[in-house]
Amino acid sequence: MSDNKKFKLKIHFGKVSAILIAVFAVLLATDLILKGCEEKFEWNFTVLPKLIWVESGSHNYGAAFSFLSDTEWGRIFFIVLTFIMLGVMTAAFLLLPERFVGFKVALSLIASGALGNLIDRLAFGYVRDFVWVNIFGNWACCNFADFWIVFGVIWALIDILFLNELAILPLTKTAKEAAKKRELAEKEKSETDENADGEE
């Protein structure tokens, strides 16, 4: 693997990162504005019959599917956990080279959703949910921050599995070329080690 492709522990902040921070800000603002609007105007309407509908006034004191909503320590737990997650994601975002666009996009999506719900927990003690979605026959109430998190996680998995240069099952040209370079580097290293052992 060439020197310019090796990972170095340093800050990588360029045009891609700047654009994605702007996207992060827009997504965060969108979530908070929509939450405020649904509270002010008390939205109640159907988007897609039997699939998606909006109802104002749902307060989630826990996580997804109201997990730990009936515990006193649940709110504190999720606040602390979110701060830790945001710290890890920020570090990963800054340390990843700019060429890892896909994964940085995923981090921006997840972080914007996580911060949107964190702001709710800190300001109100609960998360404002208002979008009801039918998931395989089960109704779940969520918000746009939750959508950003789900989309981000799905995209991160796709990127890790198939798209970036470290992909487990490379499908893109870049991923395949990187996999071939790793194979060649490993083969060269193996041959070098064998030659060294033979000389001994």
N, C-alpha and C positions, 0 to 999 in steps of 0.2 A: 504494500500500500504506500502511495506517495506521501511525502512529508506534509503536503498541504491538506491531506485528507485525515491526518491523525487528529485525535481529539486532544485539545488542550484546555485546561481549567482556567478559562479567562472569560471576561464579559464579551458577548457578541451582540452588538446593538447597531443595526443599520436601517436601511429603508424598509425592509420587511417588518422588523420589530416596531418601527414607528407607525406604520400603517395599521398593524394589528392592535396596537395600544389604542389607536383612534377607534377601531372597530369595537374593541372592548368597552370603551366609554359610551359608544352609541348603543350597544346592547344593554349595558347597565342602565342607562337613562331610559331606554324603551321600557324595560321591565318596571322601573320605579314609577314612570309616568302612567303606564297602564294600570298599575295597582292603585295609584291615586285617583285615576278617572273612574275606575269601577266602584270605588268607595264613594266618591262624590255623586256620581250619577246613578248608582245602584243598578248596574247593568243586569238584565235578565232576558236572555234570548237564546234561541237555538241556532247553532252554526250548521251542523249536519245532523238531521234527525237520527236518533238512536246511536249517534257516534260522539258528537261534540256539542256541548251547550254551556252557556255562561250563567253563573248565578252569583250575585254579590253576597258578601258577608261571611265567607268561610275562613275560619282562623285555625291554622295548624300549629300546635304547640310542640310538635315533634318533627320527624323527618318525613321521608316518603311514606305514603300510606299511613300517616299519623303515628309512625313508629316512635315509641317512648313518649308519646304526648301526655300520658297519664302519670308521668313521674316528675317529681319536683326538680330532680337533678338533670333531667333530659335537656332543658334549654341551655344550661351552663355547659354540659357536655358537648352539644353541637356547636356552641359558640367557640369553645376552645379548639375543637376539632377543625372547624372551618379556618380559624386563624393559622393553625399548623399547616393545613392543606394549601392555603393561599401562599404561605411562606415557601413551601416546597415547590409549588408551581411557578412562583416568581423566580426562584433560583434556577429552575429548569429552563424557563423561558429565556433568561439572560445568558445562561451558560451554553445553551444549544447553538451551534453555528447557524447562520442565516439560511443555509441551504435546506435545513429541516423545516420547510415552510408548513407542510401538512401538520406536523406535530405542534408547531407553534400556534397554528390556527385552532387546533383542538384545545390547547391550554388556554387560549384567549376566551373561547366559548365557555369552558368549564369555570374559569375564574370569574367571568362576568356574572354567571348564574349564582355561583357560590357567594359572591359579595352582595348581590342583590338580596338574597335571602338572609344573609348575615345582618345587613342594615335593618331589615324588618325585625329580626330577633332582638337587636340592640335597642331599636326605637319603640317597639310595641310589645315585645315579649312573645311574639308569635309571628308566623309567616302568613301573609295575605294570599290566599288561594281563591280563584274564581272560575277557572276553566275545568269543566268536568269532561273527562275523556273515557270512552268505553274501551277497555283493554281486554280483549278476549272474553267479553261477557262480564267483566268486573269494572265498576265505575271508580275512577280515581280523580280527586280534585287537585289541581296543580296551578302553576302560574308560568309566565314566560321565562323566568329564571330557571325553572325546572326543565323547560324545553332546551334552553341553551346548554345545560349540564348534560342532558341525555344526548343531544346532537354531538356535543364535544367528545363524550366518552365513546360513542359509536365511531366517530371519525378517527379518534386516537387509535382504536383497535384496528380499524381498516388500514391506517397508515403503518402501524407497527407490523401488522401481519403481511401486507402486500406491497406497500408503495415506497417507503423510504429506503435508503441505502443499507439499512440494517434489518430489512424485512425478513421475517421468518420464512415466508413463502413468496419470494419476489415475483411480481407480475409486470412492473413497469421496466422500461429500458434502463433507467438509472439504477433501479434495484438489482436488476440482473447483472449489469456491468460491475456493480460493487461486489456482488456475490462471487463473480468470477475472479475479481482481483483478490478477494479474501482467500479463495481456494488456491490461487497461484502463490500467494504469500505464505500460506500454511505449508504448501508443497515444498517451496524453496527452503523454508525453515527446517522442515523435516529432513530434507536432503543434506542441509548444512550440518544438522545434528548428527546424522548418520556418518557423514564424512569425518566429523570431529571424533566420533567414537572409534571409527576405523583407524585413525592416525594414532590413537592412544594404544 
